[in-house]
Amino acid sequence: MTLFWGIILGQVAGFLIGALSGASYDPATSAIVSVVFVLILFTLPAIMNHYTPKPAQAKSDDQ
C-alpha cells in the first residue's frame, strides 16, 4: 500500500517539478525515481534499528 501511494505522490511531485522548471513531464522517469525513494524509505527503519543502542541489562545480586 505504501509503495502504491509513494508512486502516486512521486508522479504528482514529478509533474509539479517539471511544470515549475519548464521541463517536459516524463512519467517513466518519475515512476523510477519514486520507486527508488520508497524502497529507501522501506529499508531505512531497519537500518536505524540495527544501530540503536540496546539498554543494558541489570545484573542481579543473587549470584
Buried (B, 14 or more C-beta within 10 A) or exposed (E): EEEEEBBEEBBEBBBEEBEEEEEEEEEEEBBBBBBEBBEEEEEEEEEEEEEEEEEEEEEEEEE
